[in-house]
Structure formats: structure tokens, C-alpha cells
Amino acid sequence: MISYRICTSIQARYDSRNLTLDVARAFNEGSDMVEVRFDYSSKDAINDLLDVVMEYRDRMIFTCRSRDEGGAFNGSEAERLIVLKRLASFRPMLLDVEYKTLERDEELYDHLRALNCDLLISYHDFNHTPSRNRLAEIMDGMLKYSRNVKIVAMAKSVEDNESILSLYDMIKDRYKKDDIQLVAFCMGEHGLASRVLCTMLGAPYTYAALDKPLAPSQLTLRQMRMIYKVMDENGYAKSIRNDRYTIDMVARLIGSVLHDMHG
């Protein structure tokens, strides 16, 4: 069976015991890595929460998402930046920092790099999917900070899947380098296929929820694993391309798998 890597997003919302149980469950159910969303916790609880995930940090993405990009942090922006620096000092596999945050604060980037923390530069648009040219400009800017890049946008149509997935061909054509780790897909009902297809077109991993979605139309870990299982059993990987036919085909398969799982 072909293995496509999945990162499960988990809220660090409750006490350390609940986080411990959620992380253990994600790995036990086959998640390759875990994103810990510290923006759901209070800043006073972060040290306790970090203690319980330390043994897994080389398989974790630490995130304290800004409210502008779908986060839930209830403190000030200055307090959020302090949390980001604290998270960086623990040197997880990756620290997710928004592109817009670094554009506003170059000193933050210097500080994070001084801590020798590997960064995942992220961009989220909850309103629409930018044009292909605009997506290319955004990616170019993000690559100044890291070779690990995440671009996620809201799909308003099926065609938006093609736009965002075109970034994988763009990397091959424009950069001709294999060290760029791009995760790019669409949010929303129209973007479901891109969440699955991204790993088949070059993404090192895709995202899933443990239970409750943390982003519009996010699939659960269990759903994502079943979709990939069915695709593998039916030989889908041999015919995957970034075109309307493939996107429609995968969208139908997702609908069928979800129906069977809930039936």
C-alpha cells in the first residue's frame, strides 16, 4: 500500500491530561505527525502542555495561529509573539508562523532563526483562492524565510482546486529543486479533493482532524486514511493529474467513502 503522510491537528484546549490522551490516540490511529494548536490554550497553561508533548516534538508542528488567519488566541498580538518564541525554544519538528506575521516583524524571524528552530511559513485565505499568478507571488515571498511552506485558501469553485494544486508543477518548473516542502490545498466543501490530492502531487503530508474539524470541511484522520486505502486498492495513484477530470473523480470517491462510513 502506498503511504501518504497525514498530520493530525489537535487543540491544546484543556488540561495536559487531555492533550496527552489526544496525542496518543492520534499516533495510535496512524497519524504520522501531530500539529498542536496552542492558540486554543491560555498562555499560563502552555508550559504544562509543553511538558507532556516533549517526547514527541520531533514529530510535531507547534502552532499559535493568529486570529486573522483562523486562530483562537485570546491574548494580544504581543503576547502571541511571546508564545511563538517560547514554542520555538523547544525546537519542534516545525514551528508554524504566518507569512504575514513575519512580513510585519522581521525581528521575530531573526529571533526564531537564532533559536535554530525549523520554520513552516503559512498563508491562509478564508475568503477566496487567489489567482495562479498571485499564488506564485505569495509562494516566492514565503520561500525567502523557509523551504517549508503551507498555502491554504478557500475554494469557491472546483476550478480553485486546479489553481492551488498548480503550485506543485510550478515548483518543478520554476525552482527545479527537491528541497522545497510545499503543502498547498483548498478549504471548504469545493476543496475536499485538493486535501487528498495534494500528497499525490508532491506535498510531504496533508492535514486531518482528530474529531472536530479545525478548518472548513477538514476531514478526520479516520476518514482520510480510509479514502487513501480505497484509492490505493483501486489503483488511483497511477492516473492522478491536476485536471478537472481527476478532481471530479476524487470528489466522487470521497463522497462515496464518507457515505459508506456514515451508513
N, C-alpha and C positions, 0 to 999 in steps of 0.2 A: 504493500500500500504506500502511495506517495504521501509524504508527511508535509503538511502546511502548518507553519507555526502560528500559534494563537496566544495573544496577550490578553489576560482577563483583567478588566477594570474593577477595582474594589474600593468602596467608600471606607475611609478611615473615620467613620462617623461615631461609633460607640466606644466602649472601653477596649483595652488591649486584649482582653479575652475574646471578644467577638471578632476582632481583627485576626487574631491567631487562628481561630476556627475557620474564618472565611479564606484565609490564605492557604491553609492546609487542605481545605475542600477543593479549592481551585486546582492545586497541583495534583491532588488525588484523582480528580476528574479529567486529567490530561492536559491542563494548561501548560504551555512551555515557559511562560513568564507571567508576571503579575504587575499591573500598574496600580500603585497605591495612591488614591486621590486624597491627599492631606488637606485639600481645601474644604473638605466636609468635616474636619475636626476643629476643635478650638486650639488656639496657639499654645495654651497652657498644657494641653494633653499630648503634644507632639513628641516630647522626649520619651514618655512612657510607650507611645505607639512605635517609635523607632526601635526601642529595646527589643520588641517582640518580632520585628522583621529583619533584624540584623543578619541572622544566619542565612537569609535568602537574598540578600541585597544584590548579589551578582546575577540574579535572575529577575531583578525588579526595575521598573521605571517609577521614580518618585515624581509626583506632580502636585503642585499647588496652583490650580488653574485660576486665572483672573476672571472676575465676573463678566468682563467684556467679551470673553470667549467661552462662556458657558459654565464658569466655575461657581463655587458656592461659598467662597471665603467671606467671613463676616467681619473681618477687621479692615483696617485702612490699607492702602497700597503700600505704604512704607512698612507696615507690619508684615505684609505678604512677602516683600522682598527680604526681610529678615528671616522669614521661614525658609525661603528658597536657599539662602546662604547656609542656613543650618542643615537643610537636607543635603546640600552639596558636600558638606564636610564629612558626611557618612559614605560618600563615594559609591552610590548605587551603580548598577549596570549603565543606566542612563538617567539624567535629570531632565525632565521636560520643561522647557522655558519658551514662552511665546515669542515669536519673531518681533511682534510689536513692542513687547516689553524691552527687548534688547535694543531696538531702534531708539527707544526713549532714554535708555540708560546704559551707555557704553561702559561706565564704570562697573556696573553689575557684571557684564561679560568678563572684564578683566579680573574681577574678584573670583568668579566661578572658575575661570581657567587657572588661576593661581592655586586653587584647591585641587587641581589635577582631576577634575570631575568631567566625565564624558557627557556631552550635552545632546539632547534631542530638541531641535528647533521646530516649533509647531506653529501652524497657522489654521485658524478656524473661521469660517464664514457661515453664520447661521441663517443668512438671508437668501443667498443665491450662489451659483457656481460661476466664478469669473470666466472670461473668455480664455481661449488657449494661449493667446499672446500674453494676457495678464498673468495667467498661471505660471508661464515661463519666467516672467519678470520677477514674480514673487519667489519662485524657487531659486533664481540666480542670487537674489538678495540674501536668502536664508543660508545658502551654501558658503557665504563669507564667514559664517560663525561655526558651522559644523558640517560634516559629511552625513550626519544623521538628521533626516528631515521628515516632517509629517505635515501633510496638507490635506485638510478635510473641509468640504463645502457642502451646502445644502443643494440637493438635486430638485429642480423644479420640473424636469422632464427626463425622459430616458436618455436623450442625447447628452445630458450633462455627465452621464457615466463615461461616455466616449471622450469627452473633453478632459476630465481629470485623469483617466487612465492613459491618455496620450502622453502624459509626463514620463511614463516608463520608456517609450520609444524615444522621447526627447533626450533622456539621459544617455541612451546608447548612441544617438546620432550626434549630439552636441558635445558631450563630455568624453565619450569613448573610454570611460573608466569604470571599473567594477567596485570601487571603494565607496560609492555613494549609496547609502542605505535610505531609500525613499519609501515611505508609507503614504499612499495617496488614495483616497476613496471619497464617496459621497455619503452624506447623511440623508435621512428621510426615506419615505416609502419608495420613491422612484430610484433611490440609490442603493437598494439592497444588493443588487447584483455586483456592484463595484466592491462592496465589502468582502465578497467571496472571491471575485476575480483578481483582486489586487495581488494576492500572493502568487497566483498562477502566471502573472505577467512580470513579476520581479520584486514585489515587496518582500522584505525579510520576515514579516509577520503581519497579521491583521488583529483587530480588537474585537472582544466579545464581553458581554456582561456575565456576572455570576448568576444573578436572578433578575433584578430590576434594571432596565436599561439606563445608562448614564448619559446617553445621547439619543437623538431622534432615530427610532427604528433600529436601534442596536440589537443584534441577535445575541442569544445567550451562548455560553460555551458549549452546552449540550447540543443546542441547535446547530451551531457552526460545525462541530465535529461530525454530526450526522449528515449534514449537507456534503461535506468533503468526502465522507465514506461512500455515499451514494454516487457522487461524481466519479470517484475512483473506480467503483465497481462497474460503472457503465462506460468507462474509457473516455471521459470528457476531456482529460488533460491533453489528449492527442490533437484536439481540434480547437483549442482555445485561442482566440484572437480578440483584438479590441475592435469589434464591429457590432452593428445593430443586431445582426442575426445571433451572435454569441450571447450578447447581453439579454435578449429576449428569451433565448433558450435557457440560460441560467436562472433568469427571473421565474420562469415557469417551474423549473425544478425546485427552486426554493419554496415556492408556493405549495407544491405537491408534498415536499418533505414536511413542511410546517403543518399542513393539513393532517398528514398521517400521524405526526407526533401528538397532535392535539385530539385526534379522533379516538 
